[in-house]
Amino acid sequence: MSIRKYLVVYEKSKDGYSAYVPDLPGCTSAGADREEIERNIIEAITLHLEVMEDEGLTIPQPSSDSQMLVFTGP
């Protein structure tokens, strides 16, 4: 088992939260609150990687990065 750190993007909507993993196309999840979506996306990543492995697909190495920028003014 190898350790990988994938970027997860969380987005808040009027109905709750969604999340996706840029390095794993199609790996998404949703939840009512932040706590639920964190559990759900971990499960989604685990299942996504298991399916890729079962199908003999190459599991991508993490390559996405992020940064929060602070803006002032309009």
C-alpha positions in Angstrom: 0.0 0.0 0.0 1.4 3.4 -0.9 0.5 6.7 0.6 -0.9 9.4 -1.7 -2.2 12.9 -0.8 -4.9 14.0 -3.2 -6.3 17.5 -3.3 -10.0 17.6 -2.5 -12.0 20.7 -3.5 -15.1 21.4 -1.3 -17.8 23.6 -2.5 -20.7 24.9 -0.5 -24.1 25.2 -2.1 -27.6 26.1 -0.9 -28.4 22.4 -0.3 -25.1 21.4 1.4 -21.7 20.6 0.1 -20.1 18.8 -2.8 -16.5 17.7 -3.3 -14.3 16.5 -6.1 -10.7 15.3 -6.6 -9.1 17.0 -9.6 -6.5 14.2 -10.0 -9.2 11.5 -10.1 -11.7 12.5 -12.8 -15.2 11.4 -11.9 -14.5 11.1 -8.2 -17.1 13.3 -6.6 -19.5 13.2 -3.6 -22.1 15.3 -1.8 -23.3 15.8 1.7 -25.5 17.9 4.0 -22.6 19.4 6.0 -18.9 19.6 6.0 -18.5 16.6 8.4 -20.6 14.4 6.2 -18.9 15.4 2.9 -15.5 14.7 4.4 -16.6 11.2 5.3 -18.3 10.7 1.9 -15.3 11.9 -0.2 -12.9 9.6 1.7 -15.2 6.7 0.8 -15.5 7.9 -2.8 -11.7 8.1 -3.2 -11.3 4.6 -1.6 -13.9 3.1 -3.9 -12.6 4.9 -7.0 -9.0 3.7 -6.4 -10.2 0.1 -5.8 -12.2 0.1 -9.1 -9.2 1.5 -11.0 -7.0 -1.2 -9.5 -9.5 -4.0 -10.2 -9.7 -2.8 -13.8 -5.9 -2.7 -14.2 -5.8 1.0 -14.7 -2.9 3.1 -13.7 -3.6 5.1 -10.5 -2.5 8.7 -11.1 0.0 10.3 -8.8 -1.3 13.4 -7.1 -0.3 16.5 -9.1 -2.9 19.2 -8.2 -2.0 22.0 -5.8 -3.9 24.9 -4.3 -3.4 28.2 -2.7 -5.7 30.7 -1.0 -5.2 34.3 -2.2 -6.5 37.3 -0.2 -7.8 40.2 -2.1 -8.9 43.6 -0.8 -11.1 46.0 -2.5 -13.8 45.5 -5.2 
